[in-house]
Amino acid sequence: MPFVIACLAIFIESSFPSESYPSVEFELSDKIIHFIIYFVLFLTTFYSFSNQKKFIVLCEYSLFSSFIFTLLYGASDEFHQYFIPGRTCDIFDWIADVTGAVVAISIILLLKKLSKKNKLVNNVL
């Protein structure tokens, strides 16, 4: 359910014209927001794909399939914004989206690696 809520929230938020948002005070704030939103989207996608049983391939390759989904969803969101008054289709926003997903993957891989090391240490003790 968090996965569906995240996708809907992104779509709804990006459907509003840019004039409806307050101005932000610092440079690159837009990119930071994209980074955070797609970091969260990747995590919810990964959790959803990892724990579902209907599509085995999505479960087995949840890290990769979640990354591909996040890339495509970010690209489709940028394309969608092209048609919204006051919004633009910005490649740098998409790069921020992808960066959020890459950082999430890196953290997951690091946690998996640390988890394996801790299991080995626990077995030795």
Buried (B, 14 or more C-beta within 10 A) or exposed (E): EEBEEBBEEBEEEBEEEEEEEEEEEEEEEBBBBBBEBBBBBBBBBBBBBBEEEEEEEBBEEBBEBBBEBBBEBBBBBBEBBEEBEEBEBBEEBBBBBBBBBBBBBEEBEEEEEEEEEEEEEEEEE
